[in-house]
Amino acid sequence: MRFRFEIVPESLRRRLSFVLWRLATLLRRRGAKRLVKLGISPQHYAILCCLEERGTCCQKALSEQTGINRANLVAPIDALLERELIHRDSDDADRRRDDIRLTAAGSRLLERAERALNEVEDELLRDLSAQERVALGELVGRAIAIGCARDA
C-alpha cells in the first residue's frame, strides 16, 4: 500500500514531528536506493563525505563525526578498503591508531553519489525555491544542533 499524505488527518499534517519524520523517511528510502545502485550504503556515503571534508581521520573521529557507533564502523570501513575507495595507514605517532583517507576512486564515487542524492532532493523538494531549501536545511540543522547539545 502506498502512503498518501493528502488523506492523513489534519492533526497529523500540522504536527511538525510527523511531517519531518515522513520527509526524512522519503529522503532516506529514495537516497538509499540510489546509493545501492552505486554499490554503497548511507553509512559508506557518510564515511566518504567525512574523509572528503576532513582529509585523514582515525576511526574514533569518523565515529564521532558521522554518528556511526565505533563497533558498527568496522564493516563499512572494511568494505570501502576492499573496493580501494579509502586507504588506511598506521599513525607514526601512535601505532594503536590508524589514519584513514579517501582515494581518488573514492572521490570519484562520492561525486556520483552526490549527483544521485541531489536528484532525489530535487524530486522531493522541486516545489521549493532554492532559498526555501536553504532555509529549511538551516532551520532543521539548527534544531538538530540544539537537540544534540541538550542531550550531551
Legacy VTK file of the C-alpha trace (Angstrom):
# vtk DataFile Version 3.0
C-alpha trace
ASCII
DATASET POLYDATA
POINTS 152 float
0.000 0.000 0.000
1.299 3.428 -0.975
1.291 6.174 1.653
-0.783 9.205 0.623
-0.141 12.355 2.625
-3.292 14.093 1.404
-5.519 11.642 3.327
-3.600 11.948 6.596
-5.692 13.549 9.354
-5.193 17.314 9.603
-3.941 16.995 13.178
-1.034 14.854 11.933
-0.313 17.084 8.941
0.068 20.022 11.353
2.377 18.044 13.661
5.928 19.099 12.773
7.488 15.911 14.158
5.230 13.788 11.941
5.852 15.894 8.825
9.642 15.899 9.308
9.626 12.170 10.034
7.751 11.469 6.801
10.063 13.715 4.778
13.121 12.079 6.342
11.670 8.647 5.567
11.120 9.563 1.915
14.597 11.081 1.555
16.269 8.163 3.327
14.481 5.451 1.339
14.948 7.047 -2.066
18.506 8.097 -1.279
19.445 4.614 -0.075
18.023 3.083 -3.283
20.178 5.406 -5.393
23.278 4.722 -3.299
22.739 0.958 -3.556
22.866 1.321 -7.346
26.368 2.750 -6.825
27.279 -0.157 -4.548
27.351 1.833 -1.308
25.153 2.340 1.734
24.271 5.550 3.578
26.989 4.631 6.109
29.574 4.324 3.332
28.424 7.672 1.976
28.769 9.321 5.400
32.316 7.974 5.771
33.324 9.141 2.286
31.861 12.623 2.945
33.704 12.909 6.224
37.019 11.913 4.654
36.468 14.285 1.729
35.900 17.193 4.071
38.335 16.333 6.862
41.126 14.638 4.958
42.791 11.988 7.071
40.803 10.686 10.051
41.106 7.944 12.634
38.215 5.572 13.318
37.317 7.330 16.562
36.968 10.681 14.764
34.963 9.040 11.961
32.583 7.599 14.533
32.142 10.951 16.275
31.692 12.914 13.047
29.349 10.509 11.242
27.336 9.357 14.261
28.102 5.725 13.419
28.868 3.675 16.528
32.527 2.602 16.591
31.539 -1.064 16.814
29.408 -0.661 13.676
32.113 1.213 11.773
34.402 -1.764 11.166
32.302 -3.489 8.478
31.716 -0.392 6.302
35.368 0.609 6.590
36.455 -2.904 5.595
34.069 -2.826 2.602
35.425 0.551 1.458
39.017 -0.668 1.907
38.273 -3.798 -0.121
36.985 -1.662 -3.008
40.003 0.658 -2.636
37.748 3.661 -2.047
39.672 4.501 1.113
43.193 3.785 2.322
44.408 3.046 5.844
47.893 3.756 7.201
49.336 3.338 10.667
49.773 6.602 12.554
53.506 7.111 13.097
52.874 9.000 16.340
50.522 6.373 17.803
50.787 2.814 16.460
47.419 1.892 18.039
45.723 4.389 15.755
45.108 4.124 12.016
44.760 7.086 9.683
42.107 6.649 7.012
41.907 8.747 3.866
39.898 8.904 0.681
41.423 7.529 -2.522
40.945 9.002 -5.995
38.438 6.217 -6.741
36.578 7.097 -3.539
36.464 10.732 -4.578
35.005 9.839 -7.975
32.366 7.597 -6.399
31.491 10.326 -3.907
30.873 12.745 -6.785
28.483 10.240 -8.372
26.721 9.730 -5.034
26.366 13.499 -4.607
24.714 13.757 -8.026
22.356 10.870 -7.198
21.309 12.394 -3.871
20.882 15.819 -5.480
18.433 14.193 -7.902
16.465 12.675 -5.004
16.278 16.021 -3.219
15.277 17.750 -6.457
12.469 15.226 -6.975
11.072 15.616 -3.467
11.660 19.340 -2.983
11.148 20.609 -6.521
8.310 22.918 -5.486
10.540 24.758 -3.013
12.702 27.629 -4.229
16.450 27.496 -3.741
16.097 29.985 -0.871
13.367 27.877 0.769
15.552 24.768 0.543
18.463 26.599 2.160
16.169 27.972 4.877
14.688 24.524 5.517
18.147 22.989 5.833
19.369 25.749 8.143
16.309 25.588 10.416
16.329 21.808 10.694
20.106 21.799 11.179
19.810 24.369 13.950
17.104 22.330 15.689
19.262 19.208 15.459
22.290 21.023 16.893
20.221 22.367 19.803
18.730 18.937 20.479
22.134 17.263 20.397
23.633 19.880 22.713
20.822 19.319 25.222
21.329 15.549 25.080
25.047 15.865 25.860
LINES 1 153
152 0 1 2 3 4 5 6 7 8 9 10 11 12 13 14 15 16 17 18 19 20 21 22 23 24 25 26 27 28 29 30 31 32 33 34 35 36 37 38 39 40 41 42 43 44 45 46 47 48 49 50 51 52 53 54 55 56 57 58 59 60 61 62 63 64 65 66 67 68 69 70 71 72 73 74 75 76 77 78 79 80 81 82 83 84 85 86 87 88 89 90 91 92 93 94 95 96 97 98 99 100 101 102 103 104 105 106 107 108 109 110 111 112 113 114 115 116 117 118 119 120 121 122 123 124 125 126 127 128 129 130 131 132 133 134 135 136 137 138 139 140 141 142 143 144 145 146 147 148 149 150 151
